[in-house]
Each structure stands twice: as C-alpha cells, then as structure tokens.
Amino acid sequence: LPREGTLGLLGLGGGTAAVMAHRYWPDREMEGWEYDPEVVEVARPHMGMAELEAAATGALAVQCGDAFCAKSRVTGGFAGLFVDLFATSHLLPELEQEETWRAWLAELR
C-alpha cells in the first residue's frame, strides 16, 4: 500500500475488515460502503464500527448504497481497496466482469 491515502471498503458488512485494517494502519482514513443500512445499524454497536466512526482521526466514514456507483470513489483515488461483495451468499455478477476490476484498478493511487 502507498504510505498515505484513504482505504476503500466495498461491502462493509459487520465491519470486521474495517476493524482489522485499522489495527494495521491506524493512521489511515477509511471509506466503507454497505448496501444494506440495517446491517450497518446492527454492526455499529456490536462489531466495533461505532468506535471507528467516532475515533478522533475520523477513521471510518460509512456510506449506505451501491458500491458500484460513481459516488463510491474518493478524490485522488484509494490507496487500497477491500472488496467483499455478495448477495444471498452468491458472487455478484459484476464481480465476474473484467471491466469492473479494471475500473477499480483505475481508481487506485
């Protein structure tokens, strides 16, 4: 990973990846996307996401919505990208398309 920059988490779920990433890179800001707002509401008090959102560094910004949309990007690109997207225990069709991965690669610093 580059020494600086925002980490992207597409498919935030319960926040486990965010918590682990914060342990390894505590000085990094993270932008997390989760499609289901109910998952986020459950994860906040029980999985450590509330602490990351409230951290003095503003460690985690949580967005609810489609991780494939243009709004799920940051100015200047992500320093790293974690992708954990699925629906009803199945791989999303977009993840089987080379164009999806090329677009995300272009978003990296």
Secondary structure as UniProt FT lines:
FT   STRAND          7..10
FT   TURN            13..14
FT   HELIX           16..24
FT   TURN            26..27
FT   STRAND          30..34
FT   HELIX           37..46
FT   HELIX           49..54
FT   TURN            56..57
FT   STRAND          60..64
FT   TURN            67..68
FT   HELIX           70..72
FT   TURN            75..76
FT   STRAND          80..83
FT   STRAND          86..87
FT   TURN            88..89
FT   STRAND          90..91
FT   HELIX           93..96
FT   HELIX           98..106
//
